Amino acid sequence: MSKKITVNENLVISKIYLVRGQKVMLDEDLSEMYGLETRRLNEQVKRNIERFPQDFMFQLTDKKFENLKSQFATSSWGGRRKLPQEKLMLS
């Protein structure tokens, strides 16, 4: 039996970013919405990758990650330690 999750529409919309003309969400935002640890969400996607489109997920380069951090003013003492996995939004 699957568990139903209710998420505020405005919250979802605020977590969608436009990257290279594609609507994407960060893995940490998705995992927060589903109530999971980010690493668990990524593990499950990788274990079940055949259920997703080939271009469903990609990882930022170091340079793009630094640019993303600067856009969101991530503090040097907190935040992510690994590059985020991006999830393409299916239209």
N, CA, C and O atoms as a DFTB+ gen file, in Angstrom:
364 C
 N C O
     1  1       0.843      -1.177       0.000
     2  2       0.000       0.000       0.000
     3  2       0.887       1.239       0.000
     4  3       1.825       1.330       0.793
     5  1       0.604       2.177      -0.869
     6  2       1.416       3.397      -0.943
     7  2       0.843       4.464      -0.024
     8  3      -0.368       4.556       0.181
     9  1       1.742       5.264       0.519
    10  2       1.380       6.335       1.431
    11  2       1.093       7.595       0.624
    12  3       1.881       7.960      -0.249
    13  1      -0.029       8.267       0.903
    14  2      -0.370       9.502       0.200
    15  2       0.319      10.671       0.873
    16  3       0.379      10.758       2.099
    17  1       0.845      11.578       0.038
    18  2       1.535      12.758       0.523
    19  2       0.850      13.978      -0.057
    20  3       0.615      14.050      -1.263
    21  1       0.530      14.936       0.796
    22  2      -0.063      16.185       0.344
    23  2       0.981      17.283       0.459
    24  3       1.556      17.509       1.523
    25  1       1.214      17.962      -0.662
    26  2       2.219      19.021      -0.694
    27  2       1.568      20.283      -1.240
    28  3       0.808      20.232      -2.206
    29  1       1.868      21.405      -0.621
    30  2       1.342      22.683      -1.054
    31  2       1.845      23.004      -2.462
    32  3       3.047      22.938      -2.722
    33  1       0.937      23.347      -3.363
    34  2       1.287      23.633      -4.755
    35  2       2.299      24.772      -4.866
    36  3       3.221      24.707      -5.679
    37  1       2.131      25.804      -4.058
    38  2       3.062      26.937      -4.101
    39  2       4.464      26.521      -3.670
    40  3       5.453      27.041      -4.187
    41  1       4.555      25.589      -2.728
    42  2       5.856      25.082      -2.308
    43  2       6.544      24.376      -3.474
    44  3       7.728      24.596      -3.727
    45  1       5.805      23.533      -4.176
    46  2       6.367      22.811      -5.320
    47  2       6.840      23.801      -6.384
    48  3       7.958      23.690      -6.888
    49  1       6.001      24.754      -6.719
    50  2       6.343      25.738      -7.749
    51  2       7.601      26.513      -7.362
    52  3       8.432      26.814      -8.218
    53  1       7.742      26.835      -6.080
    54  2       8.908      27.611      -5.643
    55  2      10.201      26.804      -5.710
    56  3      11.288      27.380      -5.660
    57  1      10.100      25.489      -5.823
    58  2      11.280      24.623      -5.858
    59  2      11.664      24.196      -7.278
    60  3      12.585      23.399      -7.455
    61  1      10.971      24.714      -8.277
    62  2      11.284      24.401      -9.670
    63  2      12.193      25.491     -10.223
    64  3      11.874      26.678     -10.146
    65  1      13.323      25.080     -10.778
    66  2      14.298      26.007     -11.337
    67  2      14.416      25.758     -12.835
    68  3      14.189      24.644     -13.306
    69  1      14.767      26.784     -13.570
    70  2      14.986      26.659     -15.003
    71  2      16.493      26.569     -15.241
    72  3      17.224      27.533     -15.011
    73  1      16.948      25.412     -15.699
    74  2      18.367      25.172     -15.963
    75  2      18.507      24.738     -17.413
    76  3      17.947      23.721     -17.824
    77  1      19.252      25.510     -18.178
    78  2      19.454      25.226     -19.608
    79  2      18.133      24.951     -20.333
    80  3      18.039      24.047     -21.163
    81  1      17.129      25.743     -20.003
    82  2      15.837      25.619     -20.672
    83  2      14.980      24.456     -20.193
    84  3      13.923      24.191     -20.766
    85  1      15.422      23.758     -19.147
    86  2      14.671      22.624     -18.602
    87  2      14.182      22.951     -17.199
    88  3      14.912      23.555     -16.413
    89  1      12.961      22.560     -16.878
    90  2      12.471      22.711     -15.514
    91  2      13.048      21.573     -14.679
    92  3      12.891      20.401     -15.021
    93  1      13.711      21.924     -13.589
    94  2      14.339      20.916     -12.741
    95  2      14.038      21.194     -11.269
    96  3      13.678      22.308     -10.887
    97  1      14.197      20.150     -10.460
    98  2      14.123      20.271      -9.010
    99  2      15.376      19.628      -8.434
   100  3      15.898      18.658      -8.983
   101  1      15.850      20.175      -7.331
   102  2      16.996      19.590      -6.656
   103  2      16.557      18.365      -5.855
   104  3      15.440      18.303      -5.342
   105  1      17.459      17.401      -5.763
   106  2      17.153      16.191      -5.018
   107  2      16.787      16.488      -3.573
   108  3      15.906      15.834      -3.014
   109  1      17.450      17.465      -2.958
   110  2      17.149      17.768      -1.556
   111  2      15.738      18.334      -1.389
   112  3      15.096      18.097      -0.365
   113  1      15.249      19.080      -2.382
   114  2      13.888      19.608      -2.307
   115  2      12.863      18.488      -2.459
   116  3      11.867      18.445      -1.736
   117  1      13.113      17.586      -3.402
   118  2      12.204      16.450      -3.573
   119  2      12.187      15.560      -2.343
   120  3      11.123      15.132      -1.896
   121  1      13.358      15.283      -1.798
   122  2      13.406      14.400      -0.632
   123  2      12.692      15.029       0.556
   124  3      12.045      14.332       1.337
   125  1      12.810      16.346       0.694
   126  2      12.097      17.037       1.779
   127  2      10.586      16.884       1.611
   128  3       9.870      16.639       2.581
   129  1      10.108      17.032       0.375
   130  2       8.674      16.903       0.119
   131  2       8.165      15.494       0.420
   132  3       7.040      15.321       0.889
   133  1       9.000      14.491       0.149
   134  2       8.611      13.107       0.389
   135  2       8.960      12.627       1.794
   136  3       8.641      11.494       2.157
   137  1       9.607      13.471       2.581
   138  2       9.959      13.098       3.940
   139  2      11.062      12.061       4.008
   140  3      11.054      11.200       4.887
   141  1      12.015      12.135       3.084
   142  2      13.123      11.192       3.026
   143  2      14.446      11.914       3.180
   144  3      14.528      13.125       2.975
   145  1      15.485      11.169       3.541
   146  2      16.831      11.717       3.460
   147  2      17.197      11.786       1.984
   148  3      16.791      10.928       1.201
   149  1      17.958      12.800       1.606
   150  2      18.342      12.978       0.205
   151  2      19.059      11.748      -0.329
   152  3      18.794      11.307      -1.447
   153  1      19.961      11.196       0.466
   154  2      20.702      10.018      -0.009
   155  2      19.779       8.829      -0.249
   156  3      20.022       8.033      -1.156
   157  1      18.724       8.699       0.552
   158  2      17.768       7.595       0.348
   159  2      16.981       7.779      -0.943
   160  3      16.754       6.814      -1.674
   161  1      16.563       9.013      -1.229
   162  2      15.859       9.278      -2.481
   163  2      16.741       8.920      -3.671
   164  3      16.294       8.246      -4.599
   165  1      18.000       9.374      -3.643
   166  2      18.916       9.086      -4.749
   167  2      19.187       7.592      -4.883
   168  3      19.285       7.080      -5.998
   169  1      19.309       6.890      -3.763
   170  2      19.500       5.433      -3.809
   171  2      18.322       4.751      -4.496
   172  3      18.505       3.872      -5.338
   173  1      17.106       5.167      -4.127
   174  2      15.910       4.535      -4.690
   175  2      15.770       4.824      -6.186
   176  3      15.369       3.950      -6.954
   177  1      16.099       6.045      -6.594
   178  2      16.044       6.364      -8.026
   179  2      17.049       5.492      -8.772
   180  3      16.722       4.922      -9.813
   181  1      18.268       5.384      -8.248
   182  2      19.302       4.579      -8.918
   183  2      18.923       3.102      -8.964
   184  3      19.186       2.422      -9.956
   185  1      18.307       2.606      -7.896
   186  2      17.889       1.187      -7.869
   187  2      16.762       0.901      -8.850
   188  3      16.627      -0.220      -9.341
   189  1      15.956       1.913      -9.133
   190  2      14.782       1.738      -9.992
   191  2      14.864       2.601     -11.238
   192  3      13.842       3.053     -11.756
   193  1      16.078       2.830     -11.720
   194  2      16.297       3.760     -12.824
   195  2      15.505       3.392     -14.083
   196  3      15.174       4.270     -14.880
   197  1      15.201       2.111     -14.268
   198  2      14.452       1.692     -15.453
   199  2      13.030       2.243     -15.464
   200  3      12.377       2.222     -16.507
   201  1      12.543       2.727     -14.347
   202  2      11.199       3.299     -14.262
   203  2      11.152       4.770     -14.693
   204  3      10.074       5.355     -14.802
   205  1      12.318       5.357     -14.936
   206  2      12.406       6.778     -15.245
   207  2      12.941       6.991     -16.653
   208  3      13.649       6.138     -17.188
   209  1      12.601       8.142     -17.260
   210  2      13.179       8.458     -18.572
   211  2      14.709       8.525     -18.464
   212  3      15.245       8.800     -17.390
   213  1      15.395       8.277     -19.557
   214  2      16.852       8.237     -19.567
   215  2      17.474       9.531     -19.065
   216  3      18.519       9.504     -18.415
   217  1      16.844      10.665     -19.359
   218  2      17.401      11.955     -18.952
   219  2      16.752      12.509     -17.681
   220  3      16.765      13.720     -17.459
   221  1      16.193      11.642     -16.855
   222  2      15.487      12.074     -15.641
   223  2      16.405      12.755     -14.631
   224  3      15.989      13.685     -13.941
   225  1      17.646      12.298     -14.544
   226  2      18.537      12.781     -13.497
   227  2      19.904      13.099     -14.071
   228  3      20.408      12.385     -14.937
   229  1      20.500      14.178     -13.581
   230  2      21.876      14.477     -13.951
   231  2      22.547      15.146     -12.764
   232  3      21.876      15.663     -11.870
   233  1      23.862      15.134     -12.760
   234  2      24.610      15.728     -11.660
   235  2      25.350      16.965     -12.148
   236  3      25.930      16.969     -13.234
   237  1      25.323      17.996     -11.347
   238  2      26.016      19.228     -11.704
   239  2      27.529      19.039     -11.663
   240  3      28.051      18.242     -10.884
   241  1      28.218      19.786     -12.514
   242  2      29.682      19.817     -12.445
   243  2      30.078      20.673     -11.241
   244  3      29.251      21.405     -10.697
   245  1      31.337      20.579     -10.829
   246  2      31.819      21.388      -9.716
   247  2      31.596      22.877      -9.982
   248  3      31.149      23.611      -9.101
   249  1      31.908      23.311     -11.195
   250  2      31.774      24.724     -11.549
   251  2      30.309      25.177     -11.464
   252  3      30.021      26.248     -10.928
   253  1      29.400      24.375     -11.983
   254  2      27.983      24.737     -11.951
   255  2      27.449      24.703     -10.521
   256  3      26.579      25.495     -10.160
   257  1      27.971      23.783      -9.710
   258  2      27.561      23.713      -8.314
   259  2      28.004      24.969      -7.567
   260  3      27.245      25.514      -6.765
   261  1      29.221      25.427      -7.824
   262  2      29.717      26.661      -7.196
   263  2      28.844      27.844      -7.610
   264  3      28.530      28.702      -6.786
   265  1      28.456      27.892      -8.873
   266  2      27.587      28.956      -9.365
   267  2      26.225      28.901      -8.670
   268  3      25.682      29.934      -8.277
   269  1      25.682      27.702      -8.523
   270  2      24.390      27.537      -7.860
   271  2      24.479      27.991      -6.406
   272  3      23.589      28.686      -5.914
   273  1      25.546      27.601      -5.723
   274  2      25.720      28.011      -4.326
   275  2      25.790      29.522      -4.209
   276  3      25.209      30.104      -3.293
   277  1      26.494      30.158      -5.127
   278  2      26.619      31.617      -5.052
   279  2      25.272      32.293      -5.311
   280  3      24.998      33.352      -4.745
   281  1      24.437      31.703      -6.149
   282  2      23.116      32.268      -6.429
   283  2      22.221      32.232      -5.195
   284  3      21.404      33.129      -4.985
   285  1      22.381      31.186      -4.377
   286  2      21.530      31.015      -3.212
   287  2      22.220      31.418      -1.918
   288  3      21.670      31.224      -0.834
   289  1      23.411      31.973      -2.024
   290  2      24.175      32.469      -0.868
   291  2      24.310      31.406       0.210
   292  3      24.053      31.668       1.385
   293  1      24.711      30.214      -0.189
   294  2      24.932      29.144       0.773
   295  2      26.100      29.511       1.670
   296  3      27.149      29.935       1.185
   297  1      25.927      29.352       2.969
   298  2      27.005      29.690       3.892
   299  2      28.142      28.690       3.767
   300  3      27.937      27.550       3.349
   301  1      29.337      29.122       4.129
   302  2      30.498      28.244       4.022
   303  2      30.490      27.157       5.090
   304  3      31.170      26.144       4.932
   305  1      29.744      27.341       6.167
   306  2      29.743      26.360       7.252
   307  2      28.598      25.356       7.161
   308  3      28.603      24.353       7.874
   309  1      27.637      25.607       6.312
   310  2      26.478      24.715       6.237
   311  2      26.212      24.275       4.823
   312  3      27.031      24.498       3.931
   313  1      25.070      23.650       4.609
   314  2      24.672      23.260       3.269
   315  2      25.219      21.917       2.839
   316  3      25.641      21.105       3.661
   317  1      25.204      21.702       1.561
   318  2      25.547      20.422       0.968
   319  2      27.032      20.135       1.014
   320  3      27.860      21.046       1.022
   321  1      27.352      18.863       1.044
   322  2      28.732      18.416       0.951
   323  2      28.995      17.712      -0.378
   324  3      30.149      17.568      -0.783
   325  1      27.929      17.270      -1.063
   326  2      28.049      16.578      -2.344
   327  2      27.289      17.352      -3.405
   328  3      26.395      18.141      -3.099
   329  1      27.659      17.115      -4.660
   330  2      26.947      17.759      -5.764
   331  2      25.511      17.265      -5.803
   332  3      25.273      16.069      -5.635
   333  1      24.540      18.158      -6.022
   334  2      23.146      17.728      -6.064
   335  2      22.819      16.963      -7.330
   336  3      23.420      17.185      -8.381
   337  1      21.869      16.069      -7.218
   338  2      21.315      15.389      -8.378
   339  2      20.109      16.214      -8.813
   340  3      19.247      16.541      -7.997
   341  1      20.053      16.543     -10.071
   342  2      18.941      17.303     -10.606
   343  2      17.920      16.333     -11.170
   344  3      18.283      15.324     -11.775
   345  1      16.667      16.627     -10.977
   346  2      15.582      15.803     -11.502
   347  2      14.798      16.645     -12.502
   348  3      14.297      17.718     -12.165
   349  1      14.696      16.157     -13.723
   350  2      13.939      16.879     -14.735
   351  2      12.458      16.771     -14.425
   352  3      11.976      15.711     -14.024
   353  1      11.744      17.856     -14.607
   354  2      10.304      17.854     -14.423
   355  2       9.663      17.364     -15.711
   356  3       9.950      17.878     -16.793
   357  1       8.809      16.386     -15.591
   358  2       8.122      15.862     -16.766
   359  2       6.937      16.758     -17.064
   360  3       6.100      17.003     -16.195
   361  1       6.867      17.248     -18.294
   362  2       5.788      18.173     -18.654
   363  2       4.523      17.427     -18.989
   364  3       3.510      18.046     -19.316
